[in-house]
Amino acid sequence: MDSKVNASPGTDSIAPRPAQQSWKTLFWQTVSFGAVIAVVLWMFHNINYHLAERGVQSGFAFLGQVARVPLSHSPIEFVPGVSTYATVLVAGAINSLQLTAVCIVAATLVGLVVGFGSLASNWLLARLCAVYVEALRNIPVLLQIFIWYQALNQLPSARSALEPIPHLYLSNRGLYLPWINANVSQSSAVFVLLVLLAAGFSLAYIWGSRTRVSKGRAGLTALSLIAFCAGLGYLASHSVLSYPELNGFDFSGGTYVSPEFLAVALGLTFYTAAFVAEIVRGGIRSVPKGQWEAAHALGLSNWAVLGKVVFPQALRPTVPALTNEYLGLLKNSSLAVAVGYQEIVSVGNTVTFETGQAVSVIFITMAFYLVLSLIMSFLMSRYHQRVMREK
């Protein structure tokens, strides 16, 4: 007897094959993407045409012109009257990246502490964490930034600066702390930092894969460790620890964090941490009670239960929500313009005032946030896929 099951007439002609379906999907996605790009280009062309009719120049040629914008928070070398407007916008973009990175790390750590604290058996600790969440997430973040900025301005002057720990000074001029000064050329520093980043990402990928170490992977691990240690050793051998010291009415040496950066970082950190805490609490609550009881029955401690049983399962529903919070924090970093911190929106406004290229500057700013948001979404999506695959 023939073991094949006879299909009903016309079935093959009705049901599309997977290859045909994928090609159709790819075709319509390509057409839709092309239509969106065409509409955007048409709008940009239309704006340029009407601006030209009114005698307003547009385009990106102004990026090569000499800038006279004063930058008080420049992470790269900038000389007014010598550097270009492109340098100004790059400096603003780096400031935005620094602020976002610091706030993401700090908000995650504070949110984890508050989230775990809200689940504590201690009644007072749980209630304090609940009050923190309800208070901070219901006060507008811009108002919180203003509150921190005013509080920092009320601190004593540099000559009477607070010293909470040795060699760390806090005044109305900002935060002064020790820093490592590397006596190397700029090209050497960039090369060493690239080596450290490549080795660090390689080690993180190998550790995160959690698979058996093969011969090839063992060699890659050893090479990454050697490169990482060599880079750190090179920087350590050419570096000197510099401490801040009072010199007249201000400090010299060490490094300096402006009150504007501190105000925005504190406001964004504690505001976002309130939402992160709720995400952490909800993720832990989503783990069935039987998982806790089974882990305790095996004799695991509370920390072992959280780290090896509960937290890995809680990551699955929390990563998408954390992605939204991180994207919101990135966009909220533009509120730094309210207190004068020179991130990309602030310097963009200054460049627009000097050059009159409002459309071009807005387009650059939008492209910056769009590209950065897409990169962050992609990385978090890949991490979430890996978490979902783990058993």
N, C-alpha and C positions, 0 to 999 in steps of 0.2 A: 504494500500500500504506500502510496506517495505520502510522505510526512509533511509536505508543504500544505499550508492552509490557503485555500483559494480566496483571493480578495474579491470583494464585491465589484461589479463592473463600474468602471469610471473612477475608482478610488485613486489610482495613480495620477489621473489627470486633474483631480480636484485638490488633493493635498500637495502643497508645494514642497519640494525637496529642501533639506537644510541649506545646501549650497546656493540654490536659487533664492531662498529667503534671505540669506546673509548678503547676497549681492544686491537684492532690492533694498534692503535696509541701508547698506552702504551708499547706494545711489541717492536715495532720498535724503540721507544725512548730508551728503556732499552738496546736493542742490540747496538744501536749507541753509547750510553754512555759507555757501556762495551768495545766496540772496541777502543774508544778514550783512556780509562784508560789502556787497554792492550798495545797500542802503546806507551804511556808515560812510562809505566813500562819497556817495552822492551828497549826504548831509554836509560832510567836510568841504566838498567842492562848492556847494551852494553858499556856505558861510563865507568861504574865501572870496567868492565872486561878489557878494554883497558888500563885504568889507573893502574890496578893491574899488568898488563904485564910489565909496565914501572916502577914498584916499587913505584908508587904514592898511598898512602893510601887514602881511601874515606870512607864516612859514617858520622854519627853524634855523634860518641863517643867523639870528640874533645870538644863538648859543656860542658862536665863536667870537662875539664881541667882548671887549674889555668891560668888566663889571666893577662898579664902585659900591657894591652892597657891603655894609659893615657886618661881619660875622663874628659874634662873640662866642659861638659854640661850634667851631669848625674842627671836625675830626681829621681833616687832611690839610695840607699846606695851602693857605689862601692869602693872597696879598691884594688888597683893594687897589684898583687901577692897573693891575698886571694880570691877574687871573681872569678867566672868562666866566660867562653866565652858566656854561655847562658845569664848571667846577662848583659854582654855587648850588646848583640843583643836585649834584652828586653829594655834596656835603649835607644838604638837607635830607636826602634819601638815606645816607648812612646814619644820621641822627635818628631818623624814624625807625630804622632797623635796630639800632642799639636800644632805644626805648622799648620797642615791642619785645625784643628778646629778653630783656631784664624783667619786664612785667609778666611775661608768660611763665618764666621759671619761678618768680616770686609768688605769683598768684596760685600756681599749681601747688607749691609747697604749703602756703598758708591754707589753701582750700583743703588739702589732704588732712592737715592737723585739725582744722575746724570740723571737717566731715567726720573724722574718726571720733573727735571729742563729743559731737552731738549724739553718738551712739554709746557713749561711755555709761557705765553703771552708776557712776557718781552723779547724783542729782544736780548739784551745783554746777559742775563742769558742763553737763548736757544743756542746762538752761542758759548758761552764759554763751555757749556756742549758738543756741537757737536765737538769743537776743541779738548776737552779732549778725547773723544771717538776715533776720527780719529788718534790722535797722539799716545795714549797709546797702542792701539791694533795693530798698525803697527810697533812698535819697539819690537825687540825680548825680551822676558822676561828675558833671561839670561843677556843681556846687561843692562836691567833696574836694575837687582839685583847688578851688578857690580857698576853701577852709585850710587846707594844708599849706597853701602858699602864704596866706596871712599868718599862720602859726610860725612858719619858718622866718618870716620877716620880723617877728617879735623876739627872736633870739638875740642874745647879746652880740656886741661887735667882735671883730677878730681878736682884739687885745684882751677881751674877757671871754673868749670862746670856751664852750663846754668841752670837757675831756672825759667822756664816759668810760673809755678804755685808753691805756697808754698809746700815745702817738696817733690818736684819732680825735680830731677837733671839729666841733659843730658850732657854726655861728650864722649870722644873718647873711653872710657872704657865700655860704654853702658848706659842704662837707670836705674836709681835708684828711687824707689817709695815706699811709705808706704805699709806695709803688716801686715796681722793678723797672729800672732804666737799662735797656740793652744797648751796649756800645757796639752796634753793628750797622752796616750800611742798609739803606732802605731796600735795595734789591735782595740782599742776603736775608733780611727779616721776612720779606714776602715769600722767598723760596722756602725758608724753614717753616713758616706758618702753613704753607701749602702741603709740605711733607707731613706735618703734624695732623692736619685735617684729613689727608688721604689715609694715613695710618690709623687714625682714630675711627673714621667711618668703616674701614676694613675690619678692624677689631670688633666694632659694634655689630656689623653684619654677621660676622662669624659667631659671635656670642649669641646674637638674637636668633640664629637659625636653629640652634639647639639640636643639631644632628651629630652623629658620630664623626669624629675628626678623621678624615682620610689622609693619605700621604700628601696629596696636593694641598689640602686645606691646612695640614700641619705646617708645611713649608711656608704657606702664605701667612699663617699666624706668626711664625718665628720671624719672617721678614718684616711684618708690620710692627712687631714688638721692638725689633732692633732699630727700625727707622724712627719709631716714636721715642725710644730712649735716647737715640743719638741726637734727635732734634732738641729734646729737653736738655741734654747735656751741653750741647753747643750754646743754647741760650743762657743756661746757668753759668757757664764759664765766661761769658761776655756780658754779664749783667751785674748791676750793683743795686742794692736795696736803698732807696732814698726815703728819708723821713721828712715830714713837713715841720718847718721851724718858723716861729714868728719873726718877721723881719719888718720892723716899723709898724705900719697899720695893716699889714696883710701877711700871709704865710708864703714861704718859698720852699720848694722841694716837695717830694711826694706827688700826689695827683689831686685833682680838684673836681668835685661834682657840684654843679650850679644849683641854687635853690629852685630854679624853674624846673630842672630835670627831676629833682627830688619830689617836688610838689606833684608833678604829673605822674611820676612812677608810683608814689604812695597812693594817690587817688585811684589810679587804674588798678593797682594791685589789690587793694582791699575791697574795691567794688567788685572786681571779677572773681576774687576769692570767695565771696559770698555765694555766687552762682556755682562755682566749682565745688564748694562744700555740699550743696544740695545735690549735685550730680553724683558725688562720691557716696553720699548717704543713700540716695536712691539705688545706686548700683549695688551697694552692699546689701541693702534690704531685699534686692531681687534674688539673691542667692537663697535657695530653699533651706529651711531650718534643718532638714535632715542632713544636709552637708556639714553643718556645724556639729551636729550630734555624732555623726559618723567619725569626723576627724577627732573629736574629743574622746570618743570610744577607743581610738587607736593610741591614745596617750599623748597626743600632740599638745604643745603649749598653746596659749592664746595667740602669741605672735606667730608661731608656726602655722596655726590654722588660718590666720589672716594672710600670711605671705604665700603659702603653698596651696591653699584650697579655695579660700573665699575671694581674695583679690584677683587672681587670674580669671575667675568666672565673672567677677563684677566688671572687668575691663570691657567685656563684649558690649553691654548696653551703654557704657559711659563714654567710649571713644567718640562716637558720632556727636554726642552732646558737647563734649569737650572741644571738638573741632569748631562747632558753632561759636563757642565762647572765645576761642583763640582768634577766629576771624573777626568777631565783634571787637575784641581788644585791639587788633591791628587797625581797624577803622576808627575806633575811639581815640587812638593816639593822635589823630589830627586835632583833637581838642587842646593840644599843647599850645596852639597858636593863641589861646586866650590868656596865657600867662607869659608869653614872649619867648618860649623855647623854640629855637629855630629848626624845626623839622621841615619836611618837604612842603607842607601847605603854607607855613609861615614864610619861608624863603621864596616860594612861588608867588605869594602876594606881593612881596617886595620887588621881585623881578618884573611882575606885571605892571606895577606902578612906574618902574623906570623905563621899560621898553614898550609898553602898550600892547604886548603880544598876549592878550588874555586867552584867546582860543588855543593857541599853541601850548601855553603853560598849563592850562586846565587839561588839555589832552595828555600831556606828559604826566601830570599828577594822577589822572585816572588810569593811565597805562601802568604806572608804578603799583598802585593798589590792586589793580586787576591781576597783573602777573604774579605779584607776591601772594595774593589770595589763592590763585589757582595752584601755585607751587605748594602752599601749605595744605590745601585741600587734597592734593595728590598724595603728599607724603603721609598725611593722617589716614587717607583711604587705604593706602598700601599697608600701613601698620594695622588698621582694623581688619583687613583681609587676613593678615598673618595671625592675628589674635583669634579670629573665627576658625582658622584651620587647626589651631592647636587643641588637643584633647586634654 
